[in-house]
Amino acid sequence: MKQKKITREEIPSMEEKDRMKYEIAEELGLLDQVLEEGWKSLSSKETGRIGGLMTRRRRKSAEDPA
């Protein structure tokens, strides 16, 4: 089953967790690849890096409630 392609314009309206994933992909220079070819096109190293940064940010935001 083919999933709908996401556009840059849709990212700001996503849930926080999903939005963070796309923001980190953009920071790592991977957003264009994700938007064109999907998450499956990333290597395990790249997806692990995104997941690690998401975890780090969530922990930091939990520690700093302000």
C-alpha distances in whole Angstrom, upper triangle without the diagonal:
4,6,10,12,15,19,22,23,21,22,25,24,22,23,25,24,21,23,25,22,22,26,26,24,26,29,28,27,24,22,22,20,18,17,17,15,13,15,14,17,19,22,22,26,24,22,25,27,25,25,29,29,27,29,33,32,31,34,37,36,37,40,41,40,42
4,7,9,12,16,19,20,18,19,23,22,20,21,24,22,19,21,23,21,20,23,24,21,23,27,26,25,21,19,19,17,15,14,13,12,11,13,12,15,17,20,22,24,23,21,24,26,23,24,27,28,26,28,31,31,30,34,35,34,36,39,39,39,41
4,6,9,13,16,17,15,16,19,18,16,18,20,19,15,17,20,17,16,20,21,19,20,24,23,22,19,17,17,16,13,12,12,11,9,11,12,14,16,20,21,23,21,19,22,24,21,21,25,25,23,26,29,28,27,31,32,31,32,36,36,36,37
4,6,10,13,14,12,13,17,16,14,17,19,19,15,16,19,17,15,19,21,18,19,23,23,22,19,16,16,15,13,10,11,11,10,12,14,16,18,21,23,25,22,20,24,24,21,22,26,26,23,26,29,28,27,31,32,31,32,36,36,35,36
4,7,10,12,10,11,15,15,14,16,19,18,14,15,18,15,13,16,18,16,16,20,20,18,15,13,12,12,10,7,8,9,8,11,13,14,16,19,21,23,20,18,22,23,20,21,24,24,22,25,28,26,26,30,31,30,32,35,34,34,35
4,7,8,7,8,11,11,10,13,15,15,11,11,14,13,10,13,16,13,14,17,18,17,14,11,11,12,9,6,9,11,9,11,14,15,16,20,21,22,19,18,21,21,18,19,23,21,20,23,25,23,23,27,28,26,29,32,31,31,31
4,5,5,7,10,11,11,15,16,17,13,12,15,14,11,13,16,14,13,16,18,16,14,10,10,12,10,7,9,12,11,14,17,17,18,21,23,24,20,19,23,22,19,21,24,22,21,24,26,24,24,28,28,27,29,32,31,31,31
4,5,6,8,10,11,14,15,16,13,11,13,13,9,10,13,12,10,14,16,14,13,9,9,12,11,8,11,14,13,15,18,18,18,22,23,24,20,19,22,21,18,20,23,21,19,23,24,22,23,26,26,25,27,30,29,29,29
4,6,7,8,10,14,15,17,14,11,15,15,12,13,16,15,14,17,19,17,17,13,13,16,14,11,14,17,16,18,21,21,22,25,27,27,23,22,25,24,21,23,25,23,21,25,26,23,24,28,27,25,28,31,29,29,28
4,6,6,7,11,13,14,11,9,13,13,11,12,16,15,14,17,19,18,17,13,14,16,14,11,14,17,15,16,20,20,21,24,25,26,22,21,24,23,19,21,24,22,20,23,24,22,22,26,26,24,26,29,28,27,27
4,5,5,9,10,11,8,6,9,10,7,8,12,12,11,14,16,16,14,11,13,15,12,11,14,16,14,15,18,19,19,22,23,23,20,18,21,20,16,18,20,18,16,19,21,18,18,22,22,20,23,26,25,24,24
4,6,8,9,11,10,7,10,12,10,9,13,14,13,15,18,18,17,14,16,18,16,14,18,20,18,18,22,23,22,25,26,26,22,21,23,22,18,19,21,19,17,20,21,18,18,22,21,19,22,24,23,22,22
4,7,9,11,10,8,11,13,12,12,16,17,16,18,21,21,20,16,18,20,18,16,19,21,19,19,23,24,23,27,27,28,24,22,24,24,20,21,23,21,18,21,23,19,19,23,23,20,22,25,24,23,23
4,6,8,6,6,9,10,10,11,14,15,15,17,19,20,18,15,17,19,16,15,18,19,16,16,20,21,21,24,24,25,22,19,21,21,17,17,20,18,15,18,20,17,17,20,21,19,20,24,23,22,22
4,6,5,6,9,10,11,12,14,16,17,18,20,21,20,17,20,21,18,17,21,21,18,17,21,23,22,24,24,24,22,19,20,20,17,16,19,17,14,16,18,15,14,18,19,16,17,21,20,19,20
4,6,5,6,9,10,10,12,14,15,16,18,20,19,17,20,21,18,18,22,22,19,18,21,23,21,24,23,23,20,18,19,18,15,14,16,14,11,13,15,12,11,14,15,12,14,17,17,16,17
4,6,5,6,9,10,11,13,15,16,17,19,17,16,19,19,16,17,21,21,17,15,18,20,19,21,19,20,17,15,15,15,12,11,13,12,8,10,13,11,9,13,14,12,14,17,17,17,19
4,5,5,7,9,10,11,13,14,16,17,15,13,16,16,13,13,17,17,14,12,16,17,16,19,18,19,16,14,15,15,11,11,14,13,10,13,15,13,12,16,17,16,17,21,21,20,22
4,5,5,6,9,10,11,12,14,15,14,12,15,16,13,13,17,18,15,14,18,19,17,20,20,20,17,15,17,16,12,13,15,13,10,14,15,13,13,16,17,15,17,20,20,19,20
4,5,5,6,9,10,10,12,14,13,12,15,16,14,15,18,19,16,14,18,19,17,19,18,18,15,13,14,13,9,10,12,9,7,10,12,9,10,13,14,12,15,17,17,17,18
4,6,5,6,9,10,11,12,11,10,13,14,11,12,16,16,13,11,14,15,13,15,15,15,12,10,11,11,7,8,10,9,7,10,12,11,11,15,16,15,17,20,20,21,22
4,5,5,6,9,10,10,9,7,10,11,9,9,13,14,11,10,14,14,13,16,16,16,13,11,14,13,9,11,14,12,10,14,15,14,15,18,18,18,20,23,22,23,24
4,5,5,6,9,10,10,8,11,13,11,12,16,17,15,14,17,17,15,18,18,17,14,13,15,13,10,12,13,11,10,14,14,12,14,17,16,16,19,21,20,21,21
4,5,5,6,9,9,8,12,13,11,13,16,17,15,13,16,16,13,15,15,14,11,10,12,9,6,9,10,7,8,11,12,10,13,15,15,15,18,20,20,21,22
4,5,5,6,5,5,9,9,8,10,13,13,12,10,13,12,10,12,13,13,9,9,11,9,7,10,12,10,10,14,15,14,16,19,19,19,22,24,23,25,25
4,5,5,6,5,8,10,9,10,13,14,13,13,16,15,13,15,17,16,12,13,15,12,10,13,15,12,13,17,17,15,18,20,20,20,23,25,24,25,25
4,5,8,8,11,13,12,14,16,18,17,15,18,17,15,16,17,15,12,13,14,11,10,13,14,11,12,15,15,14,17,19,18,18,22,23,22,24,24
4,6,8,10,11,11,14,16,16,15,14,16,15,12,13,14,12,9,11,12,9,8,12,12,10,12,16,15,15,18,20,19,20,23,24,24,26,27
4,6,7,8,10,12,13,14,14,13,16,14,12,14,16,14,10,13,15,12,11,15,16,14,16,19,19,18,21,23,23,23,26,28,27,29,29
4,6,5,6,9,10,11,10,10,12,10,8,11,13,12,9,10,13,11,10,13,15,14,15,18,19,18,21,23,23,24,26,28,28,29,30
4,5,5,6,9,10,9,9,13,11,10,13,16,15,11,12,15,14,11,14,17,15,15,19,20,18,20,23,23,23,26,28,28,29,29
4,5,5,6,8,9,11,13,11,11,15,17,17,14,14,18,17,15,18,20,19,19,22,23,22,24,27,27,27,30,32,31,32,33
4,6,5,6,7,8,10,7,8,11,14,15,11,12,16,15,14,17,19,18,19,22,23,23,24,27,28,28,30,33,33,33,34
4,6,5,4,5,8,7,7,11,13,14,11,11,14,14,12,15,17,17,16,20,21,21,22,25,26,26,28,30,30,31,32
4,6,6,8,11,10,11,15,17,18,15,14,18,18,15,17,20,19,19,22,24,23,24,27,28,27,29,32,32,32,33
4,6,9,11,9,11,15,18,19,16,16,20,20,18,20,23,22,22,25,27,26,27,30,31,31,33,35,35,36,36
4,7,7,6,9,12,15,17,14,14,18,18,17,19,22,22,21,24,26,26,27,30,31,31,33,35,36,36,37
4,5,6,8,12,14,16,13,12,15,16,14,16,19,19,18,21,24,23,24,27,28,28,30,32,33,33,34
4,5,6,9,10,12,10,8,12,13,11,12,16,16,15,18,20,20,21,24,25,25,27,30,30,31,32
4,5,8,9,12,11,9,13,14,13,14,17,19,18,20,23,23,24,26,28,28,30,32,33,34,36
4,7,10,12,10,10,13,14,14,15,18,19,19,22,24,24,25,28,29,29,31,33,34,35,37
4,7,8,6,6,10,11,10,12,15,16,16,18,20,21,22,24,26,27,28,30,31,33,34
4,5,5,6,8,10,11,12,14,16,17,18,20,21,23,25,26,27,29,31,32,33,35
4,5,5,6,8,10,10,12,14,15,16,18,20,21,22,24,26,27,28,30,32,34
4,6,5,6,9,10,10,12,14,15,16,18,20,21,22,24,26,27,29,30,32
4,5,5,6,9,10,11,12,14,15,17,19,20,21,23,25,26,27,29,30
4,5,5,6,9,10,11,12,14,15,17,18,20,21,23,24,26,27,29
4,5,5,6,9,10,10,12,14,15,16,18,20,21,23,24,26,28
4,5,5,6,9,10,11,12,14,15,17,18,20,21,22,25,26
4,5,5,6,9,10,11,12,14,15,17,18,20,21,23,24
4,5,5,6,9,10,11,12,14,15,17,18,20,21,24
4,5,5,6,9,10,11,12,14,15,17,18,20,23
4,5,5,6,9,10,10,12,14,15,16,18,20
4,5,5,6,9,10,11,12,14,15,17,19
4,5,5,6,9,10,11,12,14,16,18
4,6,5,6,9,10,11,12,15,17
4,5,5,6,9,10,10,12,14
4,5,5,6,9,10,11,13
4,5,5,6,9,10,13
4,5,5,6,9,11
4,5,5,6,8
4,6,6,9
4,6,9
4,5
4
